[in-house]
Amino acid sequence: MQLLHGVSAGFDDPNLVSCAGLVPVMSLAQRCGLGRLTAQRLTLAGAGGANPDAKVACLVAGMVAGADSIDDMDVLRHGGMGRLFAGVRAPSTLGTFLRGFTFGHVRQLDSIAAGVLRNLAAHTPLLPGAGQVAWVDVDDTVRATYGYAKQGTGHGYSGVKGLNALIATVSTPLAAPVVCATRLRKGTAYSVRGAHRLVADAIRAAKAAGATGMVVLRADSAFYSQPVVAAARRAGARFSITARMTPAVAAAIAAIADSDDAWTPITYPNAIWDETEQRLISDAEVAETSFTAFRRRNAGEQVAARLIVRRVKRLNPPGEADGQGELFTTWRYHAVFTDTPLPMLQAEQTHRGHAVIEQVIADLKNSALAHLPSGKFTANAAWLALAAIAFNLTRAAGCLSSTFHARATTATIRTQLITVPARIARSARRLVLHLPRDWPWQHDWTQLHNQSGSPPTPATT
């Protein structure tokens, strides 16, 4: 690729926009009740709380367009954006709005996010297969922060100074995950703190979004606790949680290990990188036994279910003497506590699918959650809830455009469908967007526009 001519540039065209994909996306948001739900449920008082529906829409639109800080919301105020959207607010106004939030207002925003998710699932193929089985995954992450002015920051279990975000997603065998619940916590919070309340919210939101079949809560060992399991059962869901290696779990595994007939060998279709041993693993063995967890609690709080154990053979570390043969086989064990009715191998494979939530967390950190931009804790909590709405809205837009974009990352959808430049013209008292000719994803963009609102008017000039 070589530049052919000398080029001069000038920022002087009032009819250009850099993110024409916001037109169908925000049309979809309007159709799914983002503004209506905000006006009904968000009761922010004071001057900063005026017109909350317009301000929430601005924040979500900015995040969809790639904004990851409050100042970046200026992306909505360039060129001909004022001809496409009314009520666009300045970044300073949006910052004042966010700083007016209290914890109660953040919970109202969580309710709005759940309502938008429900409507997105009703208007788009967001969660196909949810009527048979849906997986609710829970995990937390630390968003690093800098400086000393942010409320709630601290060094948690990861050693990183920041704020702790607890996130839940819902997915199906046919659908990529979407965010169904979020909660921002101070940086020193341990993973399971308040997780049972988020689990209840997440399962409720998943069922409202169409998960009428079997719902399975999946989590790692940090969430192996009686309140989390009890919350899942009260909400009518099954659970599949990595068991911590407590003495009771170790004893149950030892009882299985004495019998070689109990173990079923498996081979992974794709080798898995083992961080502990720094090698690829493709073979393992699986067995199961009955197990009663949380025996130190009252009899009514103890949980009897299945313990599915996967074991992987230990090998000599790199650099050890090659001449030393194996005296006896040693194993590493990974136990899953579950009450799902799935066959043993399928239950073990399904639990490994919990790792999909790491992709969602990475996606969020690569977009709206790149920063927690305010010094006020509740403003950042509201930012997290809005980031979840923007993520789900982008995912729904991808589902409407093509099967490829239905599983694409936010960055891919934004590049190919959202941040598409266009020139605004007027014809027969209608606005017409002139987009680049030979755009590689023209068909997908047109499909999104047709499905989200009125079809685009074909340009003749």
C-alpha positions in Angstrom: 0.0 0.0 0.0 1.5 3.3 -1.1 0.3 6.9 -0.9 -0.2 8.2 -4.4 -0.6 11.9 -3.9 0.1 14.7 -1.4 -2.9 15.2 0.8 -4.2 18.2 2.7 -6.8 18.0 5.4 -9.4 20.2 6.9 -12.0 19.6 9.6 -14.8 21.6 7.9 -17.6 19.3 6.7 -20.8 19.6 8.9 -22.5 16.6 7.1 -20.0 13.8 8.0 -20.3 11.4 10.8 -17.7 8.8 11.9 -20.1 6.2 13.5 -23.1 5.7 11.2 -23.7 2.3 12.9 -25.1 4.2 15.9 -28.3 4.9 13.9 -29.5 1.2 13.8 -28.1 0.4 17.2 -29.8 3.2 19.0 -32.9 2.5 17.1 -32.8 -1.0 18.5 -32.2 0.5 22.0 -35.2 2.7 21.7 -37.3 -0.2 20.5 -36.2 -2.3 23.4 -37.2 0.4 25.9 -33.9 1.9 27.1 -35.3 5.4 27.4 -38.8 4.3 28.6 -37.4 2.1 31.4 -34.9 4.8 32.5 -37.7 7.4 32.7 -39.9 5.0 34.7 -37.3 3.5 37.1 -34.4 6.0 37.6 -35.4 8.6 40.2 -32.2 10.7 40.4 -33.0 14.0 42.1 -31.5 17.5 41.7 -30.4 19.4 38.6 -28.0 16.6 37.5 -30.9 14.1 37.5 -33.0 16.0 34.9 -33.9 14.0 31.8 -32.2 10.8 32.9 -33.4 8.9 29.8 -31.5 11.2 27.5 -28.3 11.0 29.6 -28.3 7.3 29.9 -28.9 6.9 26.2 -25.9 9.3 25.6 -23.6 7.3 27.9 -24.6 3.9 26.3 -24.3 5.3 22.8 -20.8 6.7 23.6 -19.7 3.3 25.0 -21.0 1.5 21.9 -19.0 4.0 19.7 -15.9 3.2 21.7 -15.8 5.8 24.6 -14.1 4.5 27.7 -14.0 7.7 29.7 -16.4 10.6 30.4 -14.4 13.0 28.2 -14.6 10.5 25.3 -18.4 11.1 25.2 -17.5 14.1 22.9 -17.5 11.5 20.1 -21.2 12.1 20.0 -20.9 15.8 19.2 -19.1 16.0 15.8 -20.0 16.7 12.3 -23.6 15.9 11.4 -24.4 13.9 14.6 -26.8 16.7 15.7 -28.9 16.0 12.6 -29.2 12.3 13.5 -29.7 12.5 17.2 -31.4 14.9 19.5 -30.7 15.5 23.2 -26.9 14.8 23.1 -25.4 16.1 26.3 -21.9 17.4 26.9 -19.4 15.3 28.8 -19.4 17.6 31.8 -23.2 17.2 32.0 -22.9 13.4 31.9 -20.1 13.5 34.6 -22.4 15.5 36.9 -25.2 13.1 36.2 -23.0 10.1 37.2 -21.7 11.7 40.3 -25.3 12.2 41.5 -25.8 8.4 41.8 -26.2 6.7 45.2 -26.2 2.9 45.8 -30.0 2.9 45.5 -29.8 4.6 42.1 -27.2 2.1 40.9 -29.7 -0.7 41.8 -32.3 1.1 39.8 -29.9 1.1 36.9 -29.4 -2.7 37.4 -33.1 -3.1 37.1 -33.1 -1.1 33.9 -30.2 -3.3 32.5 -32.2 -6.4 33.3 -35.3 -5.0 31.6 -33.3 -4.0 28.5 -31.8 -7.5 28.4 -35.2 -9.1 28.6 -36.5 -6.9 25.7 -33.4 -7.5 23.6 -33.9 -11.2 23.9 -37.5 -10.8 22.9 -36.7 -8.7 19.8 -33.5 -10.3 18.6 -32.1 -13.9 18.4 -29.9 -13.1 21.4 -30.2 -16.3 23.4 -31.3 -19.1 21.0 -31.7 -22.4 22.9 -32.4 -20.8 26.2 -35.6 -22.8 26.4 -33.6 -26.0 26.8 -30.5 -25.1 28.8 -28.8 -21.9 29.9 -25.5 -21.4 31.8 -25.1 -18.6 34.2 -21.4 -17.9 34.9 -20.1 -15.8 37.8 -16.6 -14.4 38.3 -14.9 -11.3 39.5 -12.1 -9.2 38.2 -10.0 -6.3 39.5 -9.9 -3.2 37.4 -6.6 -1.5 38.1 -6.8 2.2 39.1 -4.2 4.8 39.7 -3.8 7.8 42.0 -5.2 8.3 45.5 -8.5 10.1 44.8 -10.7 7.2 43.8 -13.1 6.0 46.5 -12.9 2.3 47.4 -9.6 1.4 45.8 -7.4 -1.1 47.6 -5.1 -4.1 47.1 -7.1 -7.3 47.0 -6.3 -11.0 46.5 -4.6 -10.4 43.2 -2.2 -7.8 44.6 -3.4 -5.2 42.1 -4.6 -1.8 43.4 -8.1 -1.2 42.0 -11.8 -1.8 42.3 -13.4 -5.3 42.2 -16.2 -6.0 39.7 -18.4 -9.0 40.2 -19.9 -10.0 36.8 -22.5 -12.7 35.8 -23.2 -13.8 32.2 -25.8 -16.0 30.6 -25.2 -18.1 27.5 -26.5 -21.2 25.8 -24.9 -23.9 23.6 -26.0 -21.8 20.6 -25.4 -18.3 21.9 -22.5 -16.2 22.9 -22.6 -14.9 26.5 -24.3 -11.6 27.5 -24.0 -9.8 30.8 -27.0 -10.4 33.1 -25.8 -8.8 36.4 -23.0 -6.7 37.7 -21.8 -5.4 41.1 -18.9 -3.1 41.8 -17.1 -3.6 45.1 -14.1 -2.1 46.9 -10.7 -3.3 45.9 -10.1 -5.3 49.0 -13.3 -7.4 48.6 -12.8 -11.2 48.4 -14.5 -13.0 45.6 -17.5 -14.5 47.4 -18.5 -11.3 49.2 -22.1 -10.6 48.4 -22.0 -13.2 45.6 -25.2 -14.9 46.7 -27.2 -11.7 46.1 -25.7 -11.3 42.6 -26.4 -15.0 41.8 -30.1 -14.4 42.7 -30.3 -11.3 40.5 -28.5 -13.0 37.6 -30.7 -16.1 37.6 -33.8 -13.9 37.8 -32.6 -11.8 34.9 -31.7 -14.9 32.8 -35.1 -16.4 33.3 -36.8 -13.2 32.4 -34.7 -13.2 29.2 -36.1 -16.5 28.1 -34.1 -19.1 30.1 -37.1 -21.3 30.8 -35.3 -24.6 30.6 -32.6 -25.9 32.9 -30.4 -23.1 34.3 -27.0 -24.1 35.6 -24.9 -21.8 37.7 -21.2 -22.2 37.0 -18.4 -20.8 39.1 -14.8 -21.5 40.3 -13.6 -22.5 43.7 -13.7 -18.9 45.0 -17.5 -19.2 45.0 -17.7 -22.6 46.7 -19.8 -21.6 49.6 -23.2 -22.6 51.1 -24.9 -19.2 50.6 -24.1 -19.2 46.8 -25.4 -22.8 46.4 -28.5 -22.0 48.5 -29.1 -18.9 46.4 -29.0 -20.9 43.2 -31.4 -23.5 44.5 -33.8 -20.9 45.8 -33.9 -19.4 42.4 -34.7 -22.7 40.8 -31.3 -23.3 39.2 -28.8 -26.2 39.3 -25.1 -25.5 40.2 -21.7 -26.6 39.0 -18.9 -25.1 41.2 -15.3 -26.0 41.5 -14.8 -27.5 45.0 -12.0 -26.2 47.2 -9.5 -28.9 48.3 -10.8 -29.1 51.9 -10.0 -32.2 54.0 -13.5 -33.6 53.3 -13.1 -33.2 49.6 -9.6 -34.7 49.7 -10.9 -37.7 51.7 -13.6 -38.2 49.1 -11.1 -38.1 46.3 -8.8 -40.5 48.1 -11.6 -43.0 48.4 -12.1 -42.9 44.6 -8.3 -43.0 43.9 -8.1 -46.4 45.6 -10.1 -48.0 42.7 -8.7 -47.8 39.2 -11.9 -49.2 37.8 -13.7 -46.0 38.7 -11.7 -43.8 36.4 -12.7 -43.1 32.8 -10.0 -41.8 30.5 -10.7 -38.8 28.3 -8.8 -37.0 25.5 -9.3 -33.3 24.9 -10.1 -32.4 21.2 -7.6 -29.5 21.7 -4.7 -29.6 24.0 -5.0 -27.3 27.1 -2.1 -25.2 28.4 -1.5 -26.0 32.1 -0.1 -23.0 33.9 1.0 -25.0 36.9 3.2 -27.4 35.0 3.9 -25.2 32.0 2.9 -27.8 29.4 0.1 -28.8 27.1 -2.3 -31.4 28.5 -4.5 -33.6 26.2 -5.2 -36.6 28.4 -7.0 -37.0 31.8 -9.2 -39.3 33.7 -12.6 -38.6 35.3 -14.6 -40.3 38.1 -17.5 -39.3 40.4 -18.8 -40.0 43.8 -21.6 -38.8 46.1 -20.6 -36.0 48.5 -22.2 -33.9 51.2 -20.8 -30.4 51.4 -20.7 -27.8 54.2 -21.0 -30.5 57.0 -20.1 -28.0 59.7 -23.3 -26.2 59.1 -26.8 -27.1 60.4 -28.3 -30.3 58.9 -30.8 -28.2 56.9 -27.9 -26.2 55.3 -25.8 -29.1 54.2 -25.9 -29.9 50.5 -25.8 -33.5 49.1 -24.9 -33.8 45.4 -22.3 -35.2 43.1 -18.5 -34.7 43.2 -17.0 -35.1 39.7 -13.2 -35.4 39.8 -10.7 -35.0 37.0 -7.2 -36.1 37.5 -4.1 -35.3 35.3 -0.8 -37.3 35.6 2.1 -35.3 36.9 5.3 -35.4 34.8 8.9 -34.6 35.5 9.4 -30.8 35.4 11.5 -29.6 32.5 15.2 -29.8 33.3 14.9 -32.8 35.6 17.2 -35.8 34.9 15.8 -37.8 32.0 17.4 -41.0 33.3 15.1 -41.1 36.4 12.2 -43.3 35.6 8.8 -43.2 37.2 8.6 -45.0 40.6 4.9 -44.6 40.9 2.2 -42.4 39.2 1.2 -39.2 40.9 -1.8 -37.1 40.0 -3.2 -33.6 40.3 -7.0 -33.5 41.1 -9.7 -31.0 40.1 -13.1 -31.5 41.7 -16.5 -30.2 40.6 -19.5 -30.1 43.0 -22.7 -30.3 41.0 -26.3 -31.3 41.1 -26.9 -31.4 37.4 -28.5 -34.5 35.9 -26.1 -34.6 33.1 -23.9 -37.8 32.5 -20.5 -37.6 34.2 -18.4 -36.8 31.2 -20.9 -34.3 29.8 -21.1 -32.6 33.2 -17.3 -32.3 33.5 -17.1 -30.9 29.9 -19.9 -28.5 30.6 -18.2 -27.2 33.7 -15.0 -26.4 31.8 -17.1 -24.1 29.6 -17.2 -21.7 32.6 -14.0 -20.2 31.1 -16.2 -18.3 28.6 -16.8 -15.6 31.2 -13.1 -14.7 31.0 -13.6 -13.7 27.3 -16.5 -11.4 28.4 -14.3 -9.8 31.1 -11.5 -9.3 28.6 -13.9 -7.8 26.1 -15.3 -5.4 28.7 -11.8 -4.3 29.7 -11.0 -3.7 26.0 -13.9 -1.4 25.6 -16.0 0.6 28.1 -14.4 -0.9 31.2 -10.9 0.1 30.1 -11.3 2.7 32.9 -13.4 3.4 35.9 -13.3 7.1 35.1 -14.8 8.8 38.2 -13.3 9.5 41.6 -16.7 8.6 43.2 -17.4 5.0 43.9 -21.1 5.0 43.0 -20.4 6.9 39.7 -18.1 4.0 38.8 -20.7 1.5 39.8 -23.2 3.2 37.5 -20.5 3.2 34.8 -20.2 -0.6 35.2 -23.9 -1.1 34.8 -24.0 1.1 31.7 -21.1 -0.8 30.2 -23.1 -4.0 30.6 -26.0 -2.5 28.7 -23.7 -1.3 26.0 -22.1 -4.8 25.7 -25.5 -6.5 25.4 -26.7 -3.9 22.9 -23.7 -4.4 20.8 -24.1 -8.2 21.0 -27.7 -7.9 20.0 -26.8 -5.8 17.0 -24.3 -8.4 16.0 -27.0 -11.1 16.2 -29.2 -9.1 13.8 -26.5 -8.5 11.2 -24.9 -12.0 10.6 -24.0 -15.3 12.2 -20.4 -14.2 12.2 -21.1 -11.0 14.2 -23.4 -12.9 16.6 -20.2 -14.3 18.2 -17.7 -11.6 17.3 -16.0 -9.4 20.0 -17.2 -5.9 20.7 -14.1 -4.5 19.0 -14.8 -6.4 15.8 -18.5 -5.4 15.7 -17.5 -1.8 16.4 -14.9 -1.7 13.6 -17.1 -3.3 11.0 -20.6 -2.1 11.8 -20.5 0.9 14.2 -17.7 3.2 13.3 -18.5 3.4 9.7 -18.2 6.9 8.2 -21.1 8.4 6.3 -22.2 11.6 4.7 -25.6 12.9 5.5 -27.8 14.2 2.7 -31.5 15.0 2.4 -33.9 13.6 -0.2 -37.7 13.9 -0.3 -37.6 15.3 3.3 -35.7 12.3 4.5 -32.2 12.0 5.7 -30.0 9.6 3.6 -26.7 8.2 4.8 -24.1 7.8 2.0 -21.7 5.2 3.3 -18.4 4.1 1.7 -18.7 2.2 -1.6 -17.4 -1.4 -1.5 -17.5 -1.5 2.3 -16.7 -5.2 3.0 -19.5 -5.6 5.5 -22.1 -3.6 3.5 -24.6 -6.5 3.5 -24.3 -7.1 7.3 -24.7 -3.3 8.0 -27.8 -3.2 5.8 -29.2 -6.3 7.5 -28.7 -4.7 10.9 -30.4 -1.5 9.7 -33.4 -3.4 8.2 -33.9 -5.5 11.3 -33.5 -2.7 13.9 -35.8 -0.1 12.3 -36.8 1.3 9.0 -34.8 0.1 6.0 -32.3 2.6 4.6 -33.4 4.7 1.6 -31.3 3.7 -1.5 -29.2 6.6 -2.6 -29.5 7.6 -6.2 -26.8 10.3 -6.2 
